[in-house]
Amino acid sequence: MAERLQKILSQWGVASRRHAEQMIREGRVRLNGAIVQLGETADPATDLIEVDGHLLQLQNRPASAYLLLHKPAGVVSTCQDPQARQTVLDLLPDDLQGMGLHPVGRLDTASTGALLLTNDGAVTACLTHPRHSVSKTYRVWVEGRPAKAVLQDWRQGVVLDNRLTRPAEVRVLNADRPTTTLLEIVLREGRNRQIRRVAEQLGHPVIKLHRVAIGPIQLGSLERGRYRKLNSAEIEFLQQQVQQSHLPVLPQV
């Protein structure tokens, strides 16, 4: 079945869909010998698809992989970095390199905690789509002691880029220090640097941001810089999200 090339590259674990689009723009992808343009379609069963001169072959499609990584501060949530900074893929062992793993969404460079990595393009597309509602739970140290009215504003939604944020769960975990407060924040959307921007707007800038869970997938005691494979129940949860979003579920290989 013919599909857009960026979708095929994502499903085959070559790159995330966004990175695949960039690869096409850069002329790195050929279809039946010709450089492709963004938006072209192909059928992997009948067409010859090349990436950087390497032919995609049905028998070489990598097995689907699902990892949870504890991202340290200072590591970027991308596959490559033009500034040569350490990326999340650099934290993986050699046997997981070359499988097309990519981060599902991002944590900004200064933030830490739970980050999913997969080569399942359908899962990535589902969890990064603007309409997705998978919860993400954070521990956030902010400056000062937010008043009840400020916390209520945060819960109800704050205008960012001329659009109201979705309601958030916000509760105080620790207010014992005179100049800082520890909050637990649960979001069901993923705008760029959302927590940091809202906190700044409400007058309580973020000091430290740490993600502890993505839906039911808990970071737990996983050490900083380490990863673990998702268990069967966690993978099933991700596949259920894809099914509910009406995006195709990729066969396990």
C-alpha positions as CSV (number, residue, x, y, z in Angstrom):
1,M,0.0,0.0,0.0
2,A,1.4,3.4,-1.0
3,E,2.0,5.9,1.8
4,R,3.9,9.2,2.2
5,L,7.6,8.6,2.4
6,Q,8.1,10.4,5.6
7,K,5.6,8.1,7.2
8,I,7.3,5.0,5.8
9,L,10.7,6.2,7.1
10,S,9.2,6.8,10.5
11,Q,7.4,3.4,10.6
12,W,10.6,1.6,9.6
13,G,12.5,3.3,12.4
14,V,14.8,5.3,10.1
15,A,13.9,8.6,11.8
16,S,11.0,10.4,13.5
17,R,8.5,11.7,11.0
18,R,9.8,15.3,11.5
19,H,13.4,14.2,11.0
20,A,12.4,12.2,8.0
21,E,10.8,15.3,6.4
22,Q,14.0,17.1,6.9
23,M,16.0,14.3,5.3
24,I,13.7,14.5,2.3
25,R,14.2,18.2,2.0
26,E,17.9,17.7,2.1
27,G,17.8,15.3,-0.9
28,R,18.9,12.3,1.1
29,V,16.0,10.1,0.0
30,R,15.6,8.5,-3.4
31,L,12.6,6.6,-4.9
32,N,13.3,4.3,-7.7
33,G,16.6,6.1,-8.3
34,A,15.2,9.7,-8.3
35,I,15.5,12.2,-5.5
36,V,12.1,12.7,-3.9
37,Q,10.1,15.7,-2.9
38,L,8.2,16.1,0.3
39,G,4.7,14.7,-0.1
40,E,5.6,11.9,-2.5
41,T,4.2,8.4,-1.8
42,A,5.7,4.9,-2.2
43,D,4.9,1.2,-1.5
44,P,7.9,-0.5,0.2
45,A,6.7,-3.8,-1.2
46,T,7.2,-2.7,-4.8
47,D,9.3,0.5,-4.8
48,L,13.0,0.9,-4.3
49,I,13.6,3.4,-1.4
50,E,17.1,4.6,-0.6
51,V,18.3,6.7,2.3
52,D,21.8,8.1,2.1
53,G,22.5,5.5,-0.6
54,H,21.3,2.6,1.5
55,L,18.4,0.5,0.2
56,L,15.5,-0.2,2.6
57,Q,14.7,-3.9,2.4
58,L,11.7,-5.7,3.9
59,Q,13.8,-8.3,5.7
60,N,15.9,-5.6,7.3
61,R,13.1,-3.8,9.0
62,P,14.2,-3.5,12.7
63,A,12.2,-5.1,15.5
64,S,10.0,-2.6,17.3
65,A,11.6,-1.3,20.5
66,Y,10.2,0.7,23.4
67,L,12.5,2.2,26.0
68,L,12.2,4.5,29.0
69,L,15.2,6.7,29.6
70,H,16.1,8.8,32.6
71,K,17.3,11.9,30.8
72,P,20.0,13.9,32.7
73,A,20.3,17.7,32.6
74,G,22.5,18.9,29.7
75,V,21.5,16.2,27.3
76,V,19.4,17.2,24.3
77,S,16.3,15.2,23.3
78,T,17.2,14.8,19.7
79,C,18.8,12.2,17.5
80,Q,21.5,14.6,16.3
81,D,22.7,18.0,17.5
82,P,24.4,20.6,15.2
83,Q,26.2,22.0,18.2
84,A,27.7,18.5,18.9
85,R,26.1,18.3,22.4
86,Q,25.4,14.9,23.9
87,T,22.1,13.5,22.7
88,V,19.8,11.0,24.3
89,L,20.9,8.4,21.7
90,D,24.5,8.8,22.9
91,L,23.3,7.2,26.2
92,L,22.3,4.0,24.5
93,P,24.7,1.0,24.1
94,D,26.1,0.0,20.6
95,D,23.5,-2.9,20.2
96,L,20.7,-0.3,20.2
97,Q,22.3,2.0,17.7
98,G,21.1,1.8,14.1
99,M,17.6,0.6,15.1
100,G,16.0,3.9,14.2
101,L,15.2,4.8,17.9
102,H,14.1,8.4,18.4
103,P,12.6,10.3,21.4
104,V,8.9,10.6,21.6
105,G,8.5,14.4,22.2
106,R,11.1,16.3,24.1
107,L,12.4,17.4,27.5
108,D,14.3,20.7,27.2
109,T,18.0,20.5,27.8
110,A,17.9,21.7,31.4
111,S,15.0,19.3,32.4
112,T,15.4,15.8,33.6
113,G,13.4,12.6,33.9
114,A,11.2,10.2,32.0
115,L,11.6,10.2,28.2
116,L,10.3,7.5,25.8
117,L,12.4,6.2,23.0
118,T,11.0,4.0,20.2
119,N,11.2,3.2,16.5
120,D,7.5,2.7,16.3
121,G,6.3,5.6,14.1
122,A,2.6,5.1,14.9
123,V,3.3,5.5,18.7
124,T,5.4,8.5,18.1
125,A,2.8,10.1,15.8
126,C,0.0,9.4,18.3
127,L,1.8,10.7,21.5
128,T,3.1,13.8,19.8
129,H,-0.1,14.7,18.0
130,P,-1.7,18.0,19.4
131,R,-4.9,16.2,20.3
132,H,-3.3,13.5,22.4
133,S,-4.3,13.4,26.0
134,V,-1.8,11.1,27.7
135,S,-0.9,12.6,31.0
136,K,2.6,13.6,32.0
137,T,3.5,14.0,35.6
138,Y,6.2,16.4,36.8
139,R,8.0,17.4,40.0
140,V,8.7,21.2,39.7
141,W,10.6,23.5,42.0
142,V,9.5,27.1,41.5
143,E,10.7,30.4,43.0
144,G,8.6,31.8,45.9
145,R,5.4,30.5,47.4
146,P,2.5,30.6,44.9
147,A,-0.8,31.8,46.4
148,K,-3.9,29.7,46.2
149,A,-5.3,32.1,43.5
150,V,-2.2,31.6,41.4
151,L,-2.4,27.8,41.6
152,Q,-6.1,28.0,40.7
153,D,-5.3,30.1,37.6
154,W,-2.7,27.5,36.6
155,R,-5.3,24.7,37.1
156,Q,-7.9,26.4,35.0
157,G,-5.7,27.4,32.1
158,V,-3.4,30.3,31.2
159,V,-3.2,32.0,27.8
160,L,-0.1,31.2,25.9
161,D,0.4,32.3,22.3
162,N,-3.2,33.6,22.3
163,R,-4.6,30.2,23.2
164,L,-5.7,28.9,26.6
165,T,-3.8,25.9,28.0
166,R,-5.8,22.8,28.9
167,P,-6.7,22.4,32.5
168,A,-3.8,21.0,34.6
169,E,-3.6,19.3,37.9
170,V,-1.4,21.3,40.3
171,R,-0.8,20.6,43.9
172,V,1.8,21.6,46.5
173,L,4.1,18.8,47.7
174,N,6.5,20.9,49.8
175,A,6.3,24.5,50.9
176,D,8.6,24.3,53.9
177,R,11.3,26.4,52.4
178,P,10.8,30.2,52.6
179,T,11.9,31.0,49.0
180,T,11.0,27.9,47.0
181,T,8.0,25.5,46.5
182,L,7.8,22.0,45.2
183,L,4.8,21.3,43.0
184,E,3.4,18.2,41.3
185,I,2.0,19.1,37.9
186,V,0.0,16.8,35.6
187,L,-0.4,18.0,32.0
188,R,-2.4,16.5,29.1
189,E,-0.9,18.6,26.4
190,G,2.7,19.2,25.3
191,R,3.3,22.8,24.2
192,N,6.9,23.9,23.9
193,R,8.4,24.7,27.4
194,Q,4.8,24.9,28.7
195,I,5.5,24.6,32.4
196,R,8.4,27.0,32.3
197,R,6.5,29.6,30.3
198,V,3.4,29.4,32.5
199,A,5.4,29.5,35.7
200,E,7.3,32.6,34.5
201,Q,4.0,34.3,33.5
202,L,2.5,33.6,36.9
203,G,5.5,35.1,38.6
204,H,7.1,31.9,39.9
205,P,10.0,30.9,37.6
206,V,11.0,27.2,37.4
207,I,14.2,26.3,39.3
208,K,14.2,22.6,38.5
209,L,11.8,20.5,36.3
210,H,11.7,16.7,36.5
211,R,9.3,14.4,34.7
212,V,8.4,11.3,36.8
213,A,5.7,9.6,34.6
214,I,4.2,9.4,31.2
215,G,0.7,8.0,31.6
216,P,1.1,4.8,33.7
217,I,4.8,4.5,32.7
218,Q,6.7,5.4,35.9
219,L,10.3,6.5,36.1
220,G,10.6,5.0,39.6
221,S,14.1,4.2,40.7
222,L,15.7,4.2,37.3
223,E,19.1,5.9,37.6
224,R,20.0,9.0,35.8
225,G,21.4,8.3,32.3
226,R,20.1,4.8,32.3
227,Y,17.3,3.2,30.4
228,R,15.0,0.2,30.7
229,K,12.8,-1.7,28.2
230,L,9.1,-1.2,28.6
231,N,7.1,-4.2,30.0
232,S,4.3,-5.8,28.1
233,A,1.6,-3.9,30.0
234,E,3.3,-0.6,29.2
235,I,3.6,-1.4,25.5
236,E,0.0,-2.5,25.4
237,F,-0.9,0.9,26.9
238,L,0.9,2.7,24.0
239,Q,-0.7,0.5,21.4
240,Q,-4.1,1.2,22.9
241,Q,-3.4,4.9,22.5
242,V,-2.7,4.4,18.8
243,Q,-5.9,2.4,18.4
244,Q,-8.0,5.0,20.1
245,S,-6.5,7.7,17.9
246,H,-7.4,5.8,14.8
247,L,-3.8,5.7,13.6
248,P,-2.4,2.4,12.3
249,V,-0.8,0.0,14.7
250,L,2.4,-1.4,13.3
251,P,2.9,-5.2,13.4
252,Q,5.4,-6.5,15.8
253,V,8.4,-8.1,14.1
